[in-house]
Amino acid sequence: MKLALTHRLSIVFSVLLLACCGASAWLQIRASDLHDKEVIQGLSRDLASHIARNAALMDTNGPRPDALRTLFGQLMAVNPSVEVYLLDPDGRIAADDAPPGHLRRMRVDVRPIERFLAHDALPILGDDPRSVDGRKVFSAAMIPSTGTQPAGYIYVVLLGEAHDALASQIAQSAVLRTTLWSMAVVASLGLLAGLVAFGLITRPLRRLTGVVSRFDASLRAGAEPGALERSRPAKPGATRDEIVILERTFAQMADRIGLQWRELKRQDQERRDFFATISHDLRTPLTSLHGYLETLSLKDEALPSVERRRYLSIALAQSAKVGRLAQSLFELARLEHENVPLTREAFPLADVVQDVFQKFELAAEARQIRLHAEIPPRLPVVYADLGMIERVLTNLLDNAIRHTPDRGQVSVELAADGSRVEVTVSDTGPGIPAEARAHLFRRAFSSGGARRVGGLGLLIVHRMLELHHSQIELVERDGPGTTFRFGLPVATTGASADA
């Protein structure tokens, strides 16, 4: 079973805490033991010297073993924790008062004795004759001799077998058990406090983990990412907490993902509406075209020539409509998905307006629509792509004329505004419904059953002006009709054109 990160960290923390407590206890016991040994060895430093200066232990032949054993026995009776030995110059035991069978080795290393006699730092541990490999604090003194070699050493083990036996009994007493239990309680309280503190520290991380899990679950379910839970405002200085910073950063990222998600859904819905609109626009002329061609095919001999020509004229008109729509779709796709280059040049915008008016003169006269241009004198020339701007004006005028009733008016107004020339196109048609204005430049739309094109024409206009770093806007005006406005940059050459 895999453990969570918090559980794994808690286990590691507990192990480290217990290890540190154990190491601390061992170091404390070790330091206390060394301190006790240093104190005992310091207090008993001269004990062996006092024994060595006893004249009764020596005669003309050197130390008297019988007298040494008697003295050793008396000393051990007075202080059972000491053990006294007589060593030769090589450290071999020459005399002792140990019970039979208690000696485990018959030679003592003399190097610690030499360090002791040289007054090195205490404590100094020497060999314990009653142990195979034990080492204990001691007192030592050299026994003088009349020869060139010393007669030997007085070697006193300060903490002997009696001390070890008593210490072992005390270790099993209630006092020691109480001490150990106290240490265990303190360690447990420290561990509990540490785990609580660790849980409080990692709580923001657990909260962030839950938020991320819920966010991921919502994405996997295909639902729209909801607003993330917000933690309470951080106190001053808390912004340095890396987990809090991570939580805030993730919340900001999730908000951006939510906005992008909603934008994608909106764009997808607009794409669906756009294709539905285009399908309708294509189906109507294609149905009409097919119907007239089918009629001509079935009744070719029965139809009089006048009817035949009328049917062909209608079919050609519908075919041209389909062709214009297909061309607009191709042009819009190219503008949307290709890096269309601009051929910028300086030109008088008034001439372009007059040229576009000439395209629609016949259509306007047929419906008695008045084309009006308001162009001030000495209007500055603009710097733009001539072909695209002509197409922009063509689409706007075509759209205005088609939706202006008979005997109406379509106007184009040019005006200099600092470093730009403002272009305003207005008509006296029914206007654009309020509910359609928000999506006017993003997709084709319909109002009721009647078609009111923004359609492909306005989409193409919007994209072409974006390439010129300009925007087209719908101007709110009192009265009927629709008014569009956009601006173009003035050429830097300072040239101008008369109206």
C-alpha positions in Angstrom: 0.0 0.0 0.0 1.5 3.3 -1.0 1.5 6.0 1.6 0.7 9.6 1.0 3.5 12.2 1.0 2.3 13.6 4.4 2.4 10.1 5.9 5.8 9.3 4.5 7.2 12.6 5.8 5.6 12.0 9.2 7.3 8.6 9.4 10.7 10.0 8.4 10.3 12.8 10.9 9.4 10.3 13.7 12.4 8.1 12.9 14.7 11.0 12.8 13.3 12.4 16.1 13.6 9.0 17.8 17.2 8.6 16.4 18.1 12.1 17.6 16.6 11.4 21.0 18.5 8.1 21.2 21.8 9.6 20.1 21.3 12.5 22.5 20.6 10.1 25.4 23.6 8.0 24.5 25.9 11.1 24.2 24.6 12.4 27.6 25.2 9.0 29.3 28.6 8.8 27.7 29.6 12.3 28.6 28.3 11.7 32.2 30.3 8.5 32.4 33.5 10.1 31.2 33.0 13.0 33.6 32.6 10.6 36.5 35.7 8.7 35.5 37.6 11.9 35.1 36.6 13.1 38.5 37.3 9.7 40.2 40.7 9.4 38.4 41.6 13.0 39.3 40.7 12.5 43.0 42.7 9.2 43.2 45.7 10.3 41.1 48.1 10.1 44.1 46.7 6.9 45.6 49.3 4.7 43.9 52.0 7.1 44.9 51.1 6.8 48.6 51.2 3.1 48.4 54.6 3.1 46.6 56.1 5.3 49.3 55.2 2.9 52.1 58.6 1.7 53.4 57.2 -1.5 54.8 56.6 -2.8 51.3 60.2 -2.6 50.3 63.5 -4.3 51.5 67.0 -4.5 50.1 65.8 -7.0 47.5 62.9 -4.9 46.3 59.2 -5.2 46.9 58.0 -7.7 49.5 55.2 -9.7 47.9 53.7 -10.9 51.2 53.5 -7.3 52.6 52.0 -6.1 49.3 49.3 -8.7 49.4 48.4 -7.8 53.0 48.2 -4.1 52.1 46.3 -4.9 49.0 43.7 -6.8 51.0 43.4 -4.1 53.6 42.9 -1.4 50.9 40.2 -3.5 49.1 38.5 -4.1 52.4 38.4 -0.4 53.1 37.3 0.5 49.5 35.9 -2.5 47.7 35.8 -0.6 44.4 39.6 -0.5 44.1 41.8 -3.4 42.9 45.6 -3.1 43.5 48.3 -4.9 41.5 52.1 -4.9 41.4 53.5 -4.9 37.9 57.0 -5.5 36.6 58.6 -3.1 34.2 57.0 -4.9 31.2 53.5 -4.8 32.8 53.3 -8.4 33.9 51.4 -8.9 37.2 53.9 -9.7 40.0 51.5 -9.6 43.0 47.8 -9.2 43.6 45.1 -10.1 46.1 42.4 -11.2 43.6 40.3 -14.3 44.4 41.4 -17.4 42.6 40.2 -17.6 39.0 39.3 -13.9 38.7 42.3 -12.8 36.7 41.7 -12.9 33.0 45.0 -11.7 31.8 48.5 -11.6 33.4 49.9 -8.6 31.6 48.8 -4.9 31.5 49.7 -2.5 28.7 52.2 0.0 30.1 51.6 2.8 27.5 48.5 4.2 29.4 50.6 4.1 32.6 53.3 6.1 30.9 50.7 8.6 29.7 49.3 8.8 33.3 52.7 9.4 34.8 53.4 12.1 32.1 50.3 13.9 33.4 48.3 13.7 30.1 44.7 14.8 30.0 42.2 12.7 32.0 40.5 10.4 31.9 43.0 7.7 30.8 41.8 4.2 30.5 44.0 1.2 31.2 43.7 -2.6 30.9 41.5 -4.4 33.5 43.2 -7.6 34.6 39.9 -9.1 35.6 38.4 -8.7 32.1 39.5 -10.0 28.7 39.2 -6.7 26.9 37.9 -4.2 29.4 39.5 -0.9 30.1 39.0 1.2 33.2 40.3 4.3 35.0 43.3 3.7 37.2 46.0 5.2 39.4 49.7 4.3 38.9 53.0 5.0 40.5 56.5 3.8 39.7 58.3 1.8 42.4 61.9 3.1 42.6 64.9 0.7 42.5 68.6 1.0 43.0 69.3 -0.4 39.5 69.0 1.2 36.1 65.5 -0.4 35.5 62.5 0.4 37.7 61.4 -2.3 40.0 57.9 -2.0 38.6 54.6 -0.2 39.1 51.8 0.1 41.6 48.7 -0.3 39.4 45.3 0.5 41.1 42.1 -0.1 39.2 39.7 2.5 40.7 36.4 0.9 39.5 36.7 -2.8 40.0 34.5 -5.8 40.0 32.6 -4.7 43.2 31.7 -1.4 41.5 30.5 -3.2 38.4 28.4 -5.6 40.4 26.8 -2.8 42.4 26.2 -0.8 39.2 24.4 -3.8 37.6 22.1 -4.1 40.6 21.2 -0.5 40.6 20.5 -0.7 36.9 17.6 -3.0 37.7 16.3 -0.9 40.5 13.0 1.2 40.5 15.0 4.4 40.4 16.5 3.6 37.1 13.3 2.3 35.7 11.6 5.5 36.7 14.3 7.6 35.0 13.9 5.6 31.8 10.1 5.9 31.9 10.5 9.7 32.4 12.8 9.8 29.4 10.3 7.8 27.3 7.4 10.1 28.3 9.4 13.2 27.4 10.4 11.6 24.0 6.7 10.7 23.4 5.5 14.2 24.2 8.2 15.7 21.9 7.2 13.3 19.1 3.5 14.2 19.5 4.2 17.9 19.5 6.5 17.5 16.5 3.8 15.6 14.5 1.2 18.2 15.3 3.5 21.0 14.2 4.4 19.0 11.1 0.7 18.5 10.3 0.0 22.3 10.7 3.0 23.1 8.4 1.9 20.7 5.7 -1.8 21.6 5.9 -1.5 24.1 3.0 0.1 21.4 0.9 -2.7 19.0 1.6 -5.3 21.7 0.8 -3.5 22.4 -2.5 -3.4 18.7 -3.3 -7.2 18.5 -2.8 -7.8 21.5 -5.0 -5.6 20.1 -7.8 -7.3 16.7 -7.6 -10.8 18.3 -7.9 -9.6 20.5 -10.7 -8.1 17.5 -12.6 -11.4 15.5 -12.0 -13.4 18.3 -13.5 -11.2 18.3 -16.6 -11.3 14.5 -17.0 -15.1 14.7 -16.7 -15.2 17.2 -19.5 -16.9 19.8 -17.4 -16.0 23.5 -17.3 -13.4 24.1 -14.6 -15.1 25.8 -11.7 -13.7 28.6 -9.5 -11.1 27.3 -7.1 -11.6 27.5 -3.4 -9.8 30.5 -2.0 -7.9 30.3 1.3 -8.1 33.1 3.8 -6.0 36.2 3.0 -2.4 35.6 4.1 -1.0 37.7 6.9 1.8 40.2 6.3 5.0 38.3 5.7 3.2 35.0 4.8 3.9 35.6 1.1 7.3 34.2 1.6 5.8 30.8 2.3 6.6 28.8 -0.9 3.5 26.6 -0.5 1.2 29.7 -0.2 2.9 31.2 -3.3 2.4 27.9 -5.2 -1.2 27.8 -4.1 -1.9 31.3 -5.4 0.0 30.7 -8.6 -2.0 27.5 -9.3 -5.2 29.4 -8.6 -4.2 32.1 -11.1 -3.3 29.4 -13.7 -6.6 27.6 -13.1 -8.5 30.9 -13.6 -6.7 31.5 -16.9 -7.5 27.9 -18.0 -11.2 28.5 -17.1 -11.3 31.7 -19.1 -9.6 29.9 -22.1 -12.1 27.0 -21.7 -15.0 29.4 -21.9 -13.5 31.2 -24.8 -13.0 27.9 -26.7 -16.6 27.0 -26.0 -17.7 30.4 -27.3 -15.6 30.1 -30.4 -16.8 26.6 -31.0 -20.4 27.7 -30.7 -19.7 30.6 -33.1 -18.1 28.2 -35.5 -21.2 26.0 -35.4 -23.5 29.0 -36.0 -21.2 30.2 -38.8 -21.4 26.9 -40.6 -25.1 26.8 -40.1 -25.5 30.3 -41.6 -23.2 29.5 -44.5 -25.1 26.3 -45.2 -28.3 28.3 -45.3 -26.8 30.9 -47.6 -25.6 28.2 -50.0 -28.7 26.0 -49.8 -31.1 28.7 -50.9 -29.4 29.7 -54.3 -28.4 26.1 -55.0 -32.0 24.9 -54.4 -33.3 27.6 -56.7 -30.6 26.9 -59.3 -31.3 23.2 -59.3 -35.1 23.8 -59.6 -34.8 26.0 -62.6 -32.3 23.7 -64.3 -34.5 20.7 -63.6 -37.5 22.6 -65.1 -35.5 23.4 -68.2 -34.4 19.8 -68.5 -37.9 18.3 -68.1 -39.9 21.0 -70.1 -37.3 22.1 -72.6 -39.6 21.5 -75.6 -42.8 22.7 -74.0 -41.4 26.0 -72.7 -41.7 29.1 -74.9 -38.4 30.9 -75.7 -39.3 33.8 -73.4 -39.8 31.5 -70.4 -36.7 29.5 -71.2 -34.6 32.7 -71.3 -36.1 33.9 -68.0 -35.4 30.6 -66.3 -31.8 30.6 -67.6 -31.4 34.2 -66.4 -32.5 33.3 -62.9 -30.3 30.2 -62.9 -27.3 32.3 -64.0 -28.0 34.8 -61.2 -28.2 32.1 -58.6 -25.0 30.6 -59.9 -23.3 33.9 -59.7 -24.5 34.3 -56.1 -23.1 30.9 -55.2 -19.8 31.9 -56.8 -19.6 35.2 -54.9 -20.3 33.4 -51.7 -17.6 30.7 -52.4 -15.1 33.5 -53.3 -15.9 35.3 -50.0 -15.4 32.1 -48.0 -12.1 31.5 -49.7 -11.0 35.1 -49.1 -12.0 35.0 -45.4 -10.2 31.7 -44.9 -7.0 33.2 -46.5 -7.3 36.3 -44.2 -7.8 34.2 -41.1 -5.2 31.5 -41.5 -2.5 33.0 -43.7 0.1 35.7 -43.1 -1.3 38.0 -45.8 1.3 40.6 -46.9 0.2 44.3 -47.2 1.3 46.4 -50.2 1.2 49.8 -48.5 1.3 53.0 -50.5 0.1 56.6 -50.2 -3.1 57.4 -52.1 -6.1 59.8 -51.9 -9.0 58.1 -50.2 -11.5 60.4 -52.0 -10.6 58.9 -55.4 -11.3 55.4 -54.0 -14.7 56.5 -52.7 -15.6 57.9 -56.1 -14.5 54.7 -57.8 -16.6 52.5 -55.5 -19.6 54.8 -56.0 -19.3 54.2 -59.7 -19.6 50.4 -59.1 -23.0 50.9 -57.4 -24.5 53.8 -59.5 -26.8 51.6 -61.6 -28.0 49.4 -58.7 -28.7 52.5 -56.6 -30.5 54.3 -59.5 -32.7 51.2 -60.1 -34.0 51.5 -56.5 -33.8 55.3 -56.4 -31.2 55.2 -53.6 -29.1 58.3 -53.3 -25.4 57.9 -52.9 -23.9 60.8 -51.0 -20.2 61.6 -50.3 -19.1 64.3 -47.9 -15.4 64.9 -48.5 -13.6 68.0 -47.1 -11.1 69.9 -49.3 -7.4 69.2 -49.1 -7.9 65.9 -47.3 -4.6 64.2 -46.4 -3.6 61.1 -48.3 -3.6 57.8 -46.4 -1.0 55.1 -46.2 -2.5 51.7 -46.6 -3.1 48.7 -49.0 -5.1 50.3 -51.8 -6.7 47.0 -52.9 -7.8 46.0 -49.4 -9.2 49.5 -48.6 -11.2 49.4 -51.9 -12.6 46.0 -50.9 -13.5 47.3 -47.5 -15.5 50.2 -49.0 -17.0 47.9 -51.6 -18.3 45.5 -48.9 -19.6 48.3 -46.7 -21.5 50.0 -49.6 -22.8 46.7 -50.9 -24.1 45.8 -47.5 -25.6 49.3 -47.0 -27.4 49.4 -50.4 -28.8 45.9 -50.1 -30.4 46.7 -46.7 -31.6 50.3 -47.5 -35.2 50.6 -48.7 -36.1 52.2 -52.0 -35.7 56.0 -52.1 -33.3 55.8 -49.2 -29.8 57.2 -48.9 -26.3 55.8 -48.4 -23.6 58.2 -47.2 -19.8 58.1 -47.0 -18.1 60.8 -44.9 -14.4 61.5 -44.7 -12.8 63.6 -42.1 -9.2 64.3 -41.0 -8.5 63.6 -37.3 -4.9 64.3 -36.4 -2.8 61.5 -37.8 -5.7 59.6 -39.1 -8.5 59.9 -41.7 -11.9 58.8 -40.3 -14.3 57.0 -42.7 -18.0 56.9 -41.8 -20.5 54.8 -43.8 -24.2 55.1 -43.0 -27.5 54.1 -44.5 -31.2 54.7 -43.8 -32.1 51.0 -43.5 -33.8 49.2 -40.6 -30.7 49.0 -38.5 -29.1 46.1 -36.6 -31.0 44.5 -33.7 -29.5 45.0 -30.3 -29.1 41.3 -29.6 -27.0 40.9 -32.7 -24.5 43.7 -32.2 -22.3 41.9 -29.7 -21.4 39.3 -32.4 -21.5 41.6 -35.3 -17.9 41.2 -36.4 -17.4 37.6 -35.3 -20.1 35.7 -37.4 -23.0 36.0 -39.7 -26.3 36.6 -38.0 -30.0 36.7 -38.7 -32.8 38.6 -37.1 -36.2 36.9 -37.1 -36.7 35.3 -40.4 -35.2 38.1 -42.4 -31.5 38.1 -43.2 -29.5 41.1 -42.0 -26.0 40.6 -43.2 -23.1 41.5 -41.3 -22.2 38.1 -42.7 -19.1 37.4 -44.6 -18.8 40.9 -45.9 -18.3 42.4 -42.4 -16.1 39.5 -41.3 -13.8 40.3 -44.3 -13.9 44.0 -43.5 -13.0 43.4 -39.9 -10.1 41.2 -40.7 -8.6 43.5 -43.4 -8.8 46.5 -41.0 -7.1 44.4 -38.3 -4.2 43.8 -40.7 -3.9 47.6 -40.9 -4.0 47.9 -37.1 -7.4 49.5 -37.3 -10.8 48.6 -35.9 -14.3 49.0 -37.4 -17.0 50.1 -35.0 -20.8 50.4 -35.0 -21.7 53.9 -34.2 -24.8 54.5 -32.1 -27.0 57.3 -33.6 -30.5 58.5 -33.1 -33.0 57.5 -35.8 -33.1 54.6 -38.2 -30.2 53.2 -40.2 -26.7 51.8 -39.5 -23.4 53.6 -39.3 -19.9 52.1 -39.4 -16.7 54.0 -38.7 -13.0 53.2 -39.1 -9.7 55.1 -39.4 -6.6 54.9 -41.6 -3.2 56.4 -40.9 -2.1 59.5 -42.8 0.9 59.2 -45.1 4.1 60.7 -43.6 5.1 62.4 -46.9 2.8 65.3 -46.2 1.0 65.0 -49.5 -2.7 65.8 -49.8 -5.5 65.5 -52.3 -8.2 67.8 -53.3 -11.8 66.5 -53.2 
